[in-house]
Amino acid sequence: MFYVKETIGDTTEINIEINDENVFCRCPVCGREVLVDLEEVLGDGKGDLFGTSVMCEDCSRKVMELKHGKPEA
């Protein structure tokens, strides 16, 4: 699930223009907040806002290492 985040004090109703600096999701592995560029993630037309998640860099790296083996140092 993606959400838009802006600090607005105690206001209860907001309208926020979505841009590449205010869209976030939670990493499905560790729960860390991840800044999301929707064009980068959904621009190919193969994903959707409800069925797509974005992993944080650390979890993505771990998954790639498990899949392809650790890179040589």
QUISUL-V44192 format. One record per residue. RES is the residue in one small letter. PHI is phi in whole degrees, 0 to 359 (* if undefined). Layout:
{{RES;PHI} {RES;PHI}}
This chain:
{{m;*} {f;260} {y;216} {v;256} {k;230} {e;219} {t;276} {i;228} {g;76} {d;264} {t;295} {t;259} {e;239} {i;224} {n;235} {i;233} {e;288} {i;284} {n;218} {d;280} {e;240} {n;226} {v;250} {f;227} {c;214} {r;255} {c;301} {p;291} {v;266} {c;251} {g;87} {r;295} {e;289} {v;234} {l;287} {v;239} {d;266} {l;301} {e;297} {e;293} {v;279} {l;247} {g;298} {d;276} {g;77} {k;265} {g;241} {d;212} {l;295} {f;268} {g;253} {t;246} {s;231} {v;234} {m;277} {c;290} {e;300} {d;297} {c;291} {s;299} {r;299} {k;298} {v;297} {m;295} {e;295} {l;294} {k;285} {h;246} {g;86} {k;293} {p;291} {e;288} {a;274}}
